[in-house]
Amino acid sequence: MNSHLLPTYARVDLAFEGGEGPWLFGTDGERYLDFTAGVAVNGLGHAHPHLVAALNAQAQKVWHVSNLFRIPEAERLAARLCAATFGDLVFFCNSGAEATECCIKLARRYQHACGRPERYRIITFEGAFHGRTLATLAAGGQKKYLEGFGPVVEGFDQVPFADLGAVKKAIGPQTAAILIEPIQGEGGVRVAPTPFLRGLRELCDEHGLLLVFDEVQTGVGRTGSFFAYQRCGVAPDVMAIAKAIGGGFPLGACVATGEAGKGMTAGAHGSTFGGNPLAMAAGNAVLDIVLAPGFLDKVRRSAILFRQRLAEIKDRHPGVVAEVRGEGLLLGLVASCPNGELVEAMRAEKLLAVAAGDNVVRLLPPLIIEEPDIADAIDRIDRAAGRIERAQLQKRPPNPALASSLPLPQAGECKERVGGG
Ligand SMILES: *Cc1c(COP(=O)(O)O)cnc(C)c1O
């Protein structure tokens, strides 16, 4: 591939010229079942008629005016988000990293406004992912992303995931907030236990800290509730949203209680594009669908069905799938083989999935997925697992006990493959 794009991604040699619902149409003439959903962004699938109409209608009116002026569509979306969550105040931006960055600034500024400017440190968790700006990288604390980018932004204390004792120990006189994903997405679909989140809430209340949830991946219906915190009944003070809220249009938001947001006065923060009319049209259209009566019930039903069927896959292919985990339609297969091999085998079956940390393959179907497409996906995953098992057999040295029943390769061929890893 000869490209002028900065090579920061190891891209798959696949491109698409259209899509409909959970399907993507490749320039190679193939149809792909899209269980990446643009990494949890296309919650309503591709070319959803309501989103297409809303964006087209807004495109005829006004695209962008900047935040020098009132934006009625933004006021409406903020009001709807607050009515449906713990929030009182919303700041709109254009991505997940910016949303989390705003949460970080807001938390520090809150303590400042409370007369505790020495409190600026934020406790975060191993395996976290909060974005690629310098501050959100520091919050995520992953060495592979920080290397070579100069001094790491100061003020983050990282502790093991779901370890309440470690959190208690890390709280000091400079601590401002605790930042956590209720389910780590990039980190490998690791679900924070509810008692742990409840423990964080209590610690925050006891010590005057803000509890910040990064719901960039878990939000907007992905886990079967509007936001993941609503499933576990532990409300944060501040929340980062992005990915699915724009249905594919770049949109992020920081949602806060009135108390938590009290430091963010005029001039404290800003964004040129944030909350522009096009993005707001997309966001409002997404909420029309996701908050419609019955929509999230349907997501939960689809999720239960998909998960049951994945459990069958695990039982049938233990050499490929070790565990199924996650919540709602944020599901991960812990692979018994290298996760990249499983993603590739699925792609060979025209099913698109995303790798994650912890050797996990993430399955993120659009929320509008219907039963026949779930069944179709299961067949593809079953065949992909079969592909890997056949390859595993070929790699294994000849076993005389199996020789009569299985077509094994020649000994020489085998040795080569084992040696080649
Ligand atoms: C994707 C993601 C981000 C970063 O979002 P961008 O839009 O890529 O900046 C932050 N936090 C979580 C939990 C995410 O999944």
The ligand as a Gaussian input file, in Angstrom:
#p B3LYP/6-31G(d) Opt

LIG

0 1
 C      -12.090000       5.216000      22.411000
 C      -11.944000       5.645000      23.808000
 C      -11.379000       6.890000      24.149000
 C      -10.769000       7.813000      23.119000
 O      -11.689000       8.257000      22.173000
 P      -11.171000       9.016000      20.855000
 O      -12.442000       9.445000      20.194000
 O      -10.375000       8.038000      20.072000
 O      -10.350000      10.157000      21.295000
 C      -11.350000       7.250000      25.473000
 N      -11.841000       6.445000      26.420000
 C      -12.384000       5.250000      26.148000
 C      -12.929000       4.399000      27.246000
 C      -12.444000       4.798000      24.835000
 O      -12.952000       3.597000      24.552000

